[in-house]
Amino acid sequence: MKSANPENEYIPIDLRISVRRDTLRLISEMAQDMGISINEVFSFLAEDSVIDLELLEDFNEIEIPSKCSLDDLKNALLKKRPC
């Protein structure tokens, strides 16, 4: 897959991960159903899990007082959401 942004090209990396047997079976079935490799399934899952992070605003701009309730913190973060 090619990206329109040359700085955003796909870089192959070798990973060693552990998953449960059932998870591997499901991912293997997914790969087979989609006609792709297990590596490509993991790649798509990784991309999908972080795709929205680039869209978020810089959280350094959020001012949080030194002391606040959990609800106050949630409300401050929700106000900064792009959606």
C-alpha atoms as an extended CHARMM CRD file, in Angstrom:
* protein
*
        83  EXT
         1         1  MET       CA              0.0000000000        0.0000000000        0.0000000000  PROA      1               0.0000000000
         2         2  LYS       CA              1.2560000000        3.4600000000       -0.8820000000  PROA      2               0.0000000000
         3         3  SER       CA              0.5180000000        6.6220000000        1.0160000000  PROA      3               0.0000000000
         4         4  ALA       CA              0.0050000000       10.0260000000       -0.5970000000  PROA      4               0.0000000000
         5         5  ASN       CA              2.4380000000       11.4430000000        1.9660000000  PROA      5               0.0000000000
         6         6  PRO       CA              6.0000000000       10.1490000000        1.3190000000  PROA      6               0.0000000000
         7         7  GLU       CA              6.8240000000       10.5700000000        5.0080000000  PROA      7               0.0000000000
         8         8  ASN       CA              3.9840000000        8.1680000000        5.8080000000  PROA      8               0.0000000000
         9         9  GLU       CA              5.1760000000        5.1260000000        3.8310000000  PROA      9               0.0000000000
        10        10  TYR       CA              4.7550000000        1.6630000000        5.2830000000  PROA      10              0.0000000000
        11        11  ILE       CA              7.8560000000        0.3990000000        7.0250000000  PROA      11              0.0000000000
        12        12  PRO       CA              8.2190000000       -3.3460000000        7.5270000000  PROA      12              0.0000000000
        13        13  ILE       CA              9.0790000000       -4.3910000000       11.0860000000  PROA      13              0.0000000000
        14        14  ASP       CA              9.5740000000       -7.8130000000       12.5760000000  PROA      14              0.0000000000
        15        15  LEU       CA              7.5410000000       -8.3480000000       15.7280000000  PROA      15              0.0000000000
        16        16  ARG       CA              7.1810000000      -11.2330000000       18.0680000000  PROA      16              0.0000000000
        17        17  ILE       CA              3.8770000000      -11.1950000000       19.9190000000  PROA      17              0.0000000000
        18        18  SER       CA              1.8860000000      -13.6440000000       21.9790000000  PROA      18              0.0000000000
        19        19  VAL       CA             -1.8320000000      -14.1380000000       21.5130000000  PROA      19              0.0000000000
        20        20  ARG       CA             -4.2600000000      -16.6870000000       22.8680000000  PROA      20              0.0000000000
        21        21  ARG       CA             -4.9690000000      -19.7190000000       20.7290000000  PROA      21              0.0000000000
        22        22  ASP       CA             -8.5680000000      -18.5730000000       20.1280000000  PROA      22              0.0000000000
        23        23  THR       CA             -7.3520000000      -15.1330000000       19.0600000000  PROA      23              0.0000000000
        24        24  LEU       CA             -4.9340000000      -16.6440000000       16.5680000000  PROA      24              0.0000000000
        25        25  ARG       CA             -7.6900000000      -18.8630000000       15.1900000000  PROA      25              0.0000000000
        26        26  LEU       CA             -9.9820000000      -15.8600000000       14.6700000000  PROA      26              0.0000000000
        27        27  ILE       CA             -7.2370000000      -13.7730000000       13.0690000000  PROA      27              0.0000000000
        28        28  SER       CA             -6.3010000000      -16.6820000000       10.8330000000  PROA      28              0.0000000000
        29        29  GLU       CA             -9.9520000000      -17.0380000000        9.7580000000  PROA      29              0.0000000000
        30        30  MET       CA            -10.1190000000      -13.2860000000        9.1180000000  PROA      30              0.0000000000
        31        31  ALA       CA             -7.0210000000      -13.4450000000        6.9520000000  PROA      31              0.0000000000
        32        32  GLN       CA             -8.3550000000      -16.3980000000        5.0050000000  PROA      32              0.0000000000
        33        33  ASP       CA            -11.7660000000      -14.7600000000        4.4810000000  PROA      33              0.0000000000
        34        34  MET       CA            -10.0990000000      -11.5380000000        3.2980000000  PROA      34              0.0000000000
        35        35  GLY       CA             -7.5390000000      -13.3340000000        1.1330000000  PROA      35              0.0000000000
        36        36  ILE       CA             -4.5940000000      -11.7270000000        2.9130000000  PROA      36              0.0000000000
        37        37  SER       CA             -1.8010000000      -12.8460000000        5.2290000000  PROA      37              0.0000000000
        38        38  ILE       CA             -1.9670000000      -12.8680000000        9.0170000000  PROA      38              0.0000000000
        39        39  ASN       CA              0.7470000000      -10.1830000000        8.9860000000  PROA      39              0.0000000000
        40        40  GLU       CA             -1.5140000000       -7.9380000000        6.9170000000  PROA      40              0.0000000000
        41        41  VAL       CA             -4.3980000000       -8.4750000000        9.3640000000  PROA      41              0.0000000000
        42        42  PHE       CA             -2.1720000000       -7.3990000000       12.2530000000  PROA      42              0.0000000000
        43        43  SER       CA             -1.0140000000       -4.4080000000       10.2200000000  PROA      43              0.0000000000
        44        44  PHE       CA             -4.6060000000       -3.3330000000        9.5180000000  PROA      44              0.0000000000
        45        45  LEU       CA             -5.5670000000       -3.8400000000       13.1780000000  PROA      45              0.0000000000
        46        46  ALA       CA             -2.6270000000       -1.7050000000       14.3180000000  PROA      46              0.0000000000
        47        47  GLU       CA             -3.4600000000        1.0420000000       11.7980000000  PROA      47              0.0000000000
        48        48  ASP       CA             -7.1450000000        1.0520000000       12.7410000000  PROA      48              0.0000000000
        49        49  SER       CA             -6.3830000000        1.2320000000       16.4490000000  PROA      49              0.0000000000
        50        50  VAL       CA             -4.4260000000        4.4990000000       16.0950000000  PROA      50              0.0000000000
        51        51  ILE       CA             -5.9610000000        6.1450000000       13.0170000000  PROA      51              0.0000000000
        52        52  ASP       CA             -8.0070000000        8.6690000000       15.0060000000  PROA      52              0.0000000000
        53        53  LEU       CA             -5.1090000000        9.6870000000       17.2460000000  PROA      53              0.0000000000
        54        54  GLU       CA             -3.6630000000       11.9590000000       14.5470000000  PROA      54              0.0000000000
        55        55  LEU       CA             -6.9610000000       13.8150000000       14.3650000000  PROA      55              0.0000000000
        56        56  LEU       CA             -6.9710000000       14.7330000000       18.0470000000  PROA      56              0.0000000000
        57        57  GLU       CA             -5.9480000000       18.1870000000       19.0790000000  PROA      57              0.0000000000
        58        58  ASP       CA             -2.7730000000       18.7430000000       21.0220000000  PROA      58              0.0000000000
        59        59  PHE       CA             -3.6750000000       17.8620000000       24.6010000000  PROA      59              0.0000000000
        60        60  ASN       CA             -0.8840000000       20.1190000000       25.8600000000  PROA      60              0.0000000000
        61        61  GLU       CA             -3.2790000000       23.0060000000       25.2640000000  PROA      61              0.0000000000
        62        62  ILE       CA             -5.7690000000       21.6510000000       27.8060000000  PROA      62              0.0000000000
        63        63  GLU       CA             -5.4530000000       23.4190000000       31.1080000000  PROA      63              0.0000000000
        64        64  ILE       CA             -6.2030000000       21.1780000000       34.0650000000  PROA      64              0.0000000000
        65        65  PRO       CA             -6.1630000000       22.6340000000       37.5640000000  PROA      65              0.0000000000
        66        66  SER       CA             -3.9430000000       21.0370000000       40.1960000000  PROA      66              0.0000000000
        67        67  LYS       CA             -7.0510000000       19.7060000000       41.8970000000  PROA      67              0.0000000000
        68        68  CYS       CA            -10.3540000000       18.7640000000       40.2620000000  PROA      68              0.0000000000
        69        69  SER       CA            -12.9880000000       16.0740000000       40.3250000000  PROA      69              0.0000000000
        70        70  LEU       CA            -13.0290000000       13.2210000000       37.8440000000  PROA      70              0.0000000000
        71        71  ASP       CA            -16.1750000000       14.7010000000       36.2840000000  PROA      71              0.0000000000
        72        72  ASP       CA            -14.4580000000       18.0720000000       35.8370000000  PROA      72              0.0000000000
        73        73  LEU       CA            -11.5450000000       16.3400000000       34.1040000000  PROA      73              0.0000000000
        74        74  LYS       CA            -13.8620000000       14.3850000000       31.7980000000  PROA      74              0.0000000000
        75        75  ASN       CA            -15.7920000000       17.5280000000       30.9130000000  PROA      75              0.0000000000
        76        76  ALA       CA            -12.5990000000       19.4420000000       30.1120000000  PROA      76              0.0000000000
        77        77  LEU       CA            -11.4350000000       16.6760000000       27.7890000000  PROA      77              0.0000000000
        78        78  LEU       CA            -14.8400000000       16.3310000000       26.1240000000  PROA      78              0.0000000000
        79        79  LYS       CA            -14.9190000000       20.0610000000       25.3480000000  PROA      79              0.0000000000
        80        80  LYS       CA            -11.6690000000       19.6600000000       23.3660000000  PROA      80              0.0000000000
        81        81  ARG       CA            -12.8970000000       16.7530000000       21.2080000000  PROA      81              0.0000000000
        82        82  PRO       CA            -13.0160000000       17.5140000000       17.4780000000  PROA      82              0.0000000000
        83        83  CYS       CA            -16.3700000000       15.7050000000       17.0710000000  PROA      83              0.0000000000
